[in-house]
Amino acid sequence: MSHQGNTWEREYRNPLLVTKNEGPQADTLRFLKFLKKEEKFRVEDRVILDLGCGTGRNSNYLAEKGNTVIGIEISKTALNLAKERANNLEVEVDYRLGDIGESYNIKDNFVDVVIDVTSSNSLNDIGRESYLNEVNRVLKNGGYFFVRALAKDGNKNVKNLLKDNPGLEYDTYVIKEIGLTERVFSRDDFVGMYIRFFKIINLEKKTSYTTFNSRIYKRDYWLAYMSKK
């Protein structure tokens, strides 16, 4: 397992950053609502790829809606919990232990919707390039891609982390308490990276707050709704 894989395994065994909530994430529900209202696209009876699916919050919900769902997760602990919850809900999800920065064992042009909810931010540059190419490969023409990524712009906490705990690659920092490297994006960087493969339908910035080591930190995100060109 990669260094980041070991980091996520430790994190899911003794969570400091992630939560183990069961319900779907609010940002995912907003994306689904957007597709239905603005794109006239119902996410039912579709093929869904959930990248970094964690404990199955989104995967299991989407499976309940009658979709065929593939979930890829690097932490065995998280994946086992996802499977247990799927069994309890009596839904089927194709859960796979794997790294989203490597090749996916999925046919070309097979997937209707891909979701990446703050998962690819922990990839290195090589893994991120593979992830972009693989999503582009497996997603159907006109298929949809939802990404929530960490935003750099205007965040003092991020500025301090980049200064005090810089990572090895551009705009990365290390959360030393858990050994996790995260990549943050300016708006221009984010757009420039994804626009090579995808059409950005909607892009907005969201602010939320998380508690870590008994302190509250501001976390800013890019929420991007995209389609394959």
Sine and cosine of phi, psi and omega as CSV:
sin_phi,cos_phi,sin_psi,cos_psi,sin_omega,cos_omega
0.00,0.00,0.59,-0.81,0.00,-1.00
-0.93,0.37,0.23,-0.97,0.05,-1.00
-0.84,0.54,-0.71,0.71,0.01,-1.00
-0.91,0.42,-0.56,0.83,0.05,-1.00
-0.89,0.45,-0.68,0.73,0.06,-1.00
-0.89,0.45,-0.61,0.79,0.02,-1.00
-0.89,0.46,-0.72,0.69,-0.01,-1.00
-0.93,0.37,-0.56,0.83,0.04,-1.00
-0.90,0.44,-0.70,0.71,0.06,-1.00
-0.88,0.47,-0.65,0.76,-0.05,-1.00
-0.90,0.43,-0.67,0.74,-0.01,-1.00
-0.96,0.28,-0.42,0.91,0.07,-1.00
-0.96,0.26,-0.62,0.79,0.00,-1.00
-0.71,-0.71,0.99,0.17,-0.16,-0.99
-0.90,0.44,0.78,-0.63,0.16,-0.99
-0.90,-0.43,-0.50,0.87,-0.09,-1.00
-0.92,-0.40,-0.70,0.71,-0.05,-1.00
-0.99,0.14,0.36,-0.93,0.13,-0.99
-0.94,-0.34,0.31,-0.95,0.01,-1.00
-0.91,-0.41,0.58,0.82,0.07,-1.00
-0.88,0.48,0.40,-0.92,-0.08,-1.00
-0.99,-0.16,-0.57,0.83,-0.11,-0.99
-0.96,0.28,0.28,-0.96,0.01,-1.00
-0.90,0.43,0.46,-0.89,-0.02,-1.00
-0.96,0.26,0.61,-0.80,-0.08,-1.00
-0.86,0.52,-0.61,0.79,-0.01,-1.00
-0.92,0.40,-0.55,0.83,0.07,-1.00
-0.92,0.38,-0.67,0.74,0.03,-1.00
-0.89,0.46,-0.61,0.79,0.04,-1.00
-0.90,0.43,-0.64,0.77,0.04,-1.00
-0.89,0.46,-0.71,0.70,0.01,-1.00
-0.89,0.46,-0.63,0.78,0.04,-1.00
-0.91,0.42,-0.64,0.77,0.03,-1.00
-0.88,0.47,-0.71,0.70,0.00,-1.00
-0.87,0.49,-0.67,0.74,-0.03,-1.00
-0.93,0.37,-0.69,0.73,-0.10,-1.00
-0.99,0.14,-0.74,0.68,-0.14,-0.99
-1.00,-0.04,-0.54,0.84,-0.05,-1.00
-0.97,-0.25,-0.08,1.00,-0.04,-1.00
0.81,0.58,0.66,0.76,-0.07,-1.00
-0.83,-0.56,0.93,-0.36,0.00,-1.00
-1.00,-0.02,0.77,-0.64,0.00,-1.00
-1.00,0.02,0.96,0.30,0.05,-1.00
-0.64,-0.77,0.66,-0.75,-0.05,-1.00
0.84,0.54,0.62,0.78,0.03,-1.00
-0.92,-0.39,0.19,-0.98,0.14,-0.99
-0.98,-0.21,0.86,-0.52,-0.10,-1.00
-0.89,-0.46,0.68,-0.73,0.12,-0.99
-0.91,-0.42,0.88,-0.48,-0.01,-1.00
-0.96,-0.27,0.95,-0.31,-0.06,-1.00
-1.00,0.03,0.81,-0.59,-0.08,-1.00
0.91,0.42,0.82,0.57,-0.19,-0.98
-0.95,0.31,-0.18,0.98,0.07,-1.00
0.85,0.52,-0.77,-0.64,-0.06,-1.00
-1.00,-0.01,0.25,0.97,0.15,-0.99
1.00,0.06,0.30,0.95,-0.05,-1.00
-0.83,0.55,-0.78,0.63,-0.03,-1.00
-0.99,0.15,-0.64,0.77,-0.04,-1.00
-0.86,0.51,-0.74,0.67,-0.04,-1.00
-0.92,0.39,-0.62,0.79,0.04,-1.00
-0.89,0.46,-0.71,0.70,-0.01,-1.00
-0.92,0.40,-0.57,0.82,0.08,-1.00
-0.92,0.40,-0.60,0.80,0.05,-1.00
-0.87,0.49,-0.46,0.89,0.00,-1.00
-1.00,0.10,0.11,0.99,0.08,-1.00
1.00,-0.01,0.25,0.97,0.02,-1.00
-1.00,0.01,0.40,-0.92,0.18,-0.98
-1.00,0.01,0.89,-0.45,-0.17,-0.98
-0.88,-0.48,0.74,-0.67,0.14,-0.99
-0.92,-0.39,0.81,-0.58,0.02,-1.00
-0.88,-0.48,0.82,-0.58,0.03,-1.00
-0.94,-0.35,0.77,-0.64,-0.06,-1.00
-0.57,-0.83,0.66,-0.76,-0.07,-1.00
-1.00,0.07,-0.33,0.94,-0.02,-1.00
-0.99,-0.12,0.85,-0.52,0.02,-1.00
-0.91,0.41,-0.59,0.81,0.02,-1.00
-0.88,0.47,-0.73,0.69,0.02,-1.00
-0.89,0.45,-0.68,0.74,-0.05,-1.00
-0.91,0.42,-0.65,0.76,0.03,-1.00
-0.89,0.46,-0.63,0.78,0.04,-1.00
-0.93,0.37,-0.63,0.78,0.05,-1.00
-0.86,0.50,-0.70,0.72,0.01,-1.00
-0.91,0.42,-0.66,0.75,0.01,-1.00
-0.88,0.47,-0.68,0.74,0.00,-1.00
-0.93,0.38,-0.61,0.79,0.05,-1.00
-0.88,0.47,-0.67,0.75,0.04,-1.00
-0.88,0.47,-0.67,0.74,0.00,-1.00
-0.90,0.43,-0.55,0.83,0.01,-1.00
-1.00,0.07,-0.13,0.99,-0.03,-1.00
0.86,0.51,0.72,0.69,0.09,-1.00
-0.84,-0.54,0.40,-0.92,0.01,-1.00
-0.95,-0.31,0.80,-0.60,0.10,-1.00
-0.74,-0.68,0.68,-0.73,0.05,-1.00
-0.99,0.11,1.00,0.08,-0.02,-1.00
-1.00,0.09,0.73,-0.68,-0.05,-1.00
-0.76,-0.65,0.74,-0.67,0.10,-1.00
-0.99,0.16,0.88,-0.48,-0.04,-1.00
-0.07,-1.00,0.11,-0.99,-0.04,-1.00
-0.97,-0.26,0.83,-0.56,-0.04,-1.00
-0.95,0.31,-0.11,0.99,0.08,-1.00
-1.00,-0.08,0.25,0.97,0.06,-1.00
-0.82,-0.58,0.02,-1.00,-0.06,-1.00
-0.92,0.39,0.55,-0.83,0.02,-1.00
-0.98,-0.20,0.71,-0.71,0.05,-1.00
-0.99,0.12,0.93,0.37,-0.05,-1.00
-0.66,-0.75,0.62,-0.78,-0.03,-1.00
-0.92,0.40,0.41,-0.91,0.08,-1.00
-0.88,0.48,0.60,-0.80,0.12,-0.99
0.78,0.62,0.70,0.71,-0.11,-0.99
-0.96,-0.29,-0.43,0.90,-0.20,-0.98
-0.97,-0.24,0.68,-0.74,0.03,-1.00
-0.99,0.10,-0.62,0.78,-0.08,-1.00
-0.63,-0.78,0.72,-0.70,0.11,-0.99
-0.89,-0.46,0.71,-0.71,0.08,-1.00
-0.84,-0.55,0.66,-0.75,0.01,-1.00
-0.68,-0.73,1.00,-0.08,-0.07,-1.00
-0.99,-0.16,1.00,-0.01,0.01,-1.00
0.81,0.59,0.71,0.71,0.05,-1.00
-0.95,-0.30,-0.71,0.71,-0.07,-1.00
-0.95,0.32,-0.18,0.98,0.00,-1.00
-0.90,0.43,-0.30,0.95,0.00,-1.00
-0.99,-0.15,0.12,0.99,0.07,-1.00
-0.98,0.18,0.47,-0.88,0.17,-0.99
-1.00,0.08,0.02,-1.00,-0.10,-0.99
-0.87,0.49,-0.66,0.75,0.00,-1.00
-0.91,0.41,-0.71,0.71,0.02,-1.00
-0.90,0.44,-0.60,0.80,0.00,-1.00
-0.92,0.39,-0.62,0.79,0.03,-1.00
-0.91,0.41,-0.65,0.76,0.06,-1.00
-0.89,0.45,-0.70,0.72,0.01,-1.00
-0.85,0.52,-0.71,0.71,0.00,-1.00
-0.89,0.45,-0.70,0.71,0.00,-1.00
-0.92,0.39,-0.62,0.79,-0.01,-1.00
-0.94,0.34,-0.67,0.75,0.06,-1.00
-0.88,0.48,-0.70,0.71,0.03,-1.00
-0.87,0.49,-0.60,0.80,-0.03,-1.00
-0.94,0.34,-0.72,0.70,-0.13,-0.99
-0.99,0.10,-0.35,0.94,-0.05,-1.00
-0.98,0.21,0.69,-0.72,0.04,-1.00
-0.91,0.41,0.44,-0.90,0.13,-0.99
-0.86,0.51,0.79,-0.61,-0.07,-1.00
0.99,0.12,-0.03,1.00,0.04,-1.00
-0.94,0.35,0.28,-0.96,-0.12,-0.99
-0.95,-0.31,0.52,-0.85,-0.07,-1.00
-0.69,-0.72,0.86,-0.52,0.05,-1.00
-0.94,-0.33,0.81,-0.59,0.03,-1.00
-0.80,-0.60,0.77,-0.64,0.24,-0.97
-0.92,-0.39,0.88,-0.47,-0.07,-1.00
-0.79,-0.61,0.39,-0.92,-0.02,-1.00
-0.96,0.28,0.76,-0.65,-0.03,-1.00
-0.99,-0.14,0.65,-0.76,-0.01,-1.00
-1.00,-0.02,-0.61,0.79,-0.20,-0.98
-0.85,0.52,0.83,-0.55,0.15,-0.99
0.95,0.30,0.27,0.96,-0.03,-1.00
-0.95,-0.30,0.93,-0.36,-0.05,-1.00
-0.92,0.40,-0.58,0.81,0.02,-1.00
-0.89,0.46,-0.69,0.72,0.05,-1.00
-0.89,0.46,-0.69,0.72,0.01,-1.00
-0.84,0.54,-0.68,0.74,0.01,-1.00
-0.93,0.37,-0.64,0.77,0.01,-1.00
-0.90,0.43,-0.66,0.75,0.02,-1.00
-0.90,0.44,-0.55,0.84,0.00,-1.00
-0.98,0.20,-0.71,0.70,-0.15,-0.99
-1.00,0.02,-0.55,0.84,-0.05,-1.00
-0.76,-0.65,0.85,0.53,-0.08,-1.00
-0.92,0.40,0.57,-0.82,0.11,-0.99
-1.00,0.07,-0.09,-1.00,-0.06,-1.00
-0.99,0.15,-0.36,0.93,-0.08,-1.00
-0.92,-0.40,0.19,-0.98,-0.09,-1.00
-0.85,0.52,0.73,-0.68,0.05,-1.00
0.79,0.61,0.68,0.73,0.13,-0.99
-0.86,-0.51,0.49,-0.87,0.12,-0.99
-0.68,-0.73,0.27,-0.96,-0.02,-1.00
-0.91,-0.40,0.81,-0.59,0.17,-0.99
-0.99,0.12,0.99,-0.16,-0.20,-0.98
-0.89,0.45,-0.52,0.85,-0.05,-1.00
-0.88,0.48,-0.49,0.87,-0.01,-1.00
-0.85,-0.53,-0.04,1.00,0.05,-1.00
0.96,0.28,0.38,0.92,-0.06,-1.00
-1.00,-0.08,0.76,-0.65,0.10,-0.99
-1.00,-0.09,0.75,-0.66,0.02,-1.00
-0.83,-0.55,0.57,-0.82,0.06,-1.00
-0.96,-0.28,0.74,-0.67,0.06,-1.00
-0.91,-0.41,0.40,-0.91,-0.11,-0.99
-0.77,-0.64,0.72,-0.69,0.28,-0.96
-0.95,0.30,0.27,-0.96,0.02,-1.00
-0.86,0.51,-0.70,0.72,-0.03,-1.00
-0.90,0.44,-0.65,0.76,0.02,-1.00
-0.89,0.45,-0.69,0.73,-0.03,-1.00
-0.89,0.45,-0.77,0.63,-0.02,-1.00
-0.87,0.49,-0.71,0.71,-0.03,-1.00
-0.88,0.48,-0.55,0.84,-0.02,-1.00
-0.96,0.28,-0.73,0.69,-0.12,-0.99
-0.99,0.11,-0.45,0.89,-0.10,-0.99
-0.93,0.36,-0.24,0.97,0.06,-1.00
-0.89,0.46,-0.53,0.84,-0.08,-1.00
-0.90,-0.44,-0.46,0.89,-0.22,-0.98
-0.79,-0.62,0.48,-0.88,0.13,-0.99
-1.00,0.00,0.81,-0.58,0.01,-1.00
-1.00,0.06,0.92,-0.40,-0.03,-1.00
-0.99,0.12,-0.66,0.75,-0.04,-1.00
-0.49,-0.87,0.73,-0.68,0.02,-1.00
-0.68,-0.73,0.83,-0.55,0.03,-1.00
-0.63,-0.78,0.31,-0.95,0.00,-1.00
-0.96,-0.28,0.66,-0.75,-0.02,-1.00
-0.78,-0.62,0.63,-0.78,0.07,-1.00
-0.93,-0.37,0.71,-0.70,0.13,-0.99
-0.63,-0.78,0.07,-1.00,-0.04,-1.00
-0.75,-0.66,0.65,-0.76,0.00,-1.00
-0.78,-0.63,0.51,-0.86,0.04,-1.00
-0.99,-0.16,0.81,-0.59,0.00,-1.00
-0.64,-0.77,0.83,-0.56,-0.05,-1.00
0.80,0.60,0.69,0.73,0.06,-1.00
0.92,0.39,0.23,0.97,0.08,-1.00
-0.87,-0.49,0.51,-0.86,0.00,-1.00
-0.99,-0.13,0.79,-0.61,0.00,-1.00
-0.87,-0.50,0.61,-0.79,0.10,-1.00
-0.99,0.15,0.75,-0.66,0.03,-1.00
-0.82,-0.57,0.83,-0.56,0.03,-1.00
-0.95,-0.31,0.60,-0.80,-0.07,-1.00
-0.74,-0.67,0.52,-0.86,0.28,-0.96
-1.00,-0.06,0.78,-0.62,0.12,-0.99
-0.95,-0.31,0.92,-0.39,-0.09,-1.00
-0.87,-0.50,0.81,-0.58,0.12,-0.99
-0.96,-0.27,0.85,-0.52,-0.11,-0.99
-0.73,-0.68,0.27,-0.96,0.13,-0.99
-0.72,-0.69,0.41,-0.91,0.02,-1.00
-0.96,0.27,0.73,-0.68,-0.03,-1.00
-0.91,0.40,0.00,0.00,0.00,0.00
